[in-house]
Each structure stands twice: as structure tokens, then as C-alpha cells.
Amino acid sequence: METLLKEITFNADGLVAAIAQQFDTKEVLMLAWMNREAVEKTLATGDVWYFSRSRNKMWQKGESSGQTQKLVEFQIDCDGDTLLLLVDQKGVACHTGRRQCFFRTFKNGKLIENQPVQVDPDKLYLA
Amino acid sequence: METLLKEITFNADGLVAAIAQQFDTKEVLMLAWMNREAVEKTLATGDVWYFSRSRNKMWQKGESSGQTQKLVEFQIDCDGDTLLLLVDQKGVACHTGRRQCFFRTFKNGKLIENQPVQVDPDKLYLA
């Protein structure tokens, strides 16, 4: 683990950007942030953990929605400031109920939706 | 253009993260940053421009190496703080001469290279 951690360049807030990509279809699902502990916990458990900047705490992807991510492969880029996580995403990655967070395409001066809502977001976060 | 720009959440430094993905093979090539002007110039020209945090200026991908990126599709995520650029990457995206910047995989406690050097990096940046 230390071999990896010393190659990661955490930013001034102690975070590193992490792109999640579905391992088989190669869909880019989302981008989130990890702190050192999230990296360690993800590698130790195989469940993907991130760090929420707005809530200022770690969270397991899917902990409240059930839409979890299992780690398949952990990659790091040339300068160590971005991670690429190949994952197996259960259901939808986006809190809007879509598979990918990148569901808007800018074309001809307009933003158009490029994928459907698969799950009613109100049903993703039942108390 | 304003329709898009008002949806982008630039950070305190005026930047937004941009993931570049090869449009047909779906390889994730790199992550870099764009300022407002880089977004505008990319959409206006079809050549991908980024903002270098270390050099504090805009740069066109491939301007010195010849390994340019042509924009195919411009996507934005749910909360507007990450872009996904579907591009056509000429040659290699990484300054190390590899196709993708994510050329290291962490496995069994070690970092292993997951792709070969395709171009001698010394030949990428001839003066």
C-alpha cells in the first residue's frame, strides 16, 4: 500500500481526483474525490469509498442508494494526481437516476439529454 | 455558449476538471483542467484546449508534441463541475509516449505497467 500511496499526489486539501469507469462497457460513470483513507479502505474492502467535499467526510458509493461500486482495477496516472478506477457499478451511478453523471451533451447551442432516467431518484434515497 | 457556461461550476481558481475519452474505443486518455476561455476556444475551433496550472496559461493539446485532440462531443455532469470530452486523439495522449496517462495498475502491492511506450518521449518534444 505504501508503494502506491507515495506515488499519489494529494492536493492541498489532501484529496486526489478519481474517475470511475465501468470495467466492461467502458462507460465513464462519474468523477469524485478520495482522501488517503478512502484509497486505503477501497483497496482493503473492494468497495469503492470517496471523500465528500460538501459533507467533509468519507462515504461508500451506494451506502444510501444501494447503487454500489465494486473495484475491479486501480490505476494511477503519469503525474499521480488522478486515479482511474475500473469498477462494476450496480444500477445507476448518478443521483438523478441515470447510469452516468455525464448525461448532458452540448450541441448546436443547447444542452440535450443523452440518456434516460432509469430509476426514480425519489426512490433511490428512501429514508 | 452562455447556456453551457452558466451550467459549469468553475472552482475557486476558475477551473473545471475535464476527462478526455477516445470517442470510439472509449479509452480514458487523461484528465486536465479548463478555464472559461479554454472551453470557449475548444468549442469554437474543435481543437481541445486546456489550462495548465503549473504554467498558469492555456495550451492546445498537442501544440508542442503534435499529438492533438479533436473534439467529437462535449458532455457535462450532473453538478456541472466535471466535463467529459469525447475526442479523437492523434497518436499518444501521455507525455511519456504512452496512449493513456493511466498506464500504471496497482496489483498485489505493486505498481505494474499496463501498456507500452509507443513513441520515444524525447522525440515528442523536439525543440
Interface residues (C-beta under 8 A of the other chain):
Chain A: M1 T3 L4 E7 A17 I19 Q21 T25 K26 E27 V28 M30 L31 L43 E73 F74 Q75 I76 D77 C78 D79 T82 L84 C94 H95 T96 R98 C101 F102 F103 R104 T105 F106 K107 G109 K110 L111 N114
Chain B: M1 T3 L4 E7 A17 I19 Q21 T25 K26 E27 V28 M30 L31 L43 E73 F74 Q75 I76 D77 C78 D79 T82 L84 C94 H95 T96 R98 C101 F102 F103 R104 T105 F106 K107 G109 K110 L111 N114
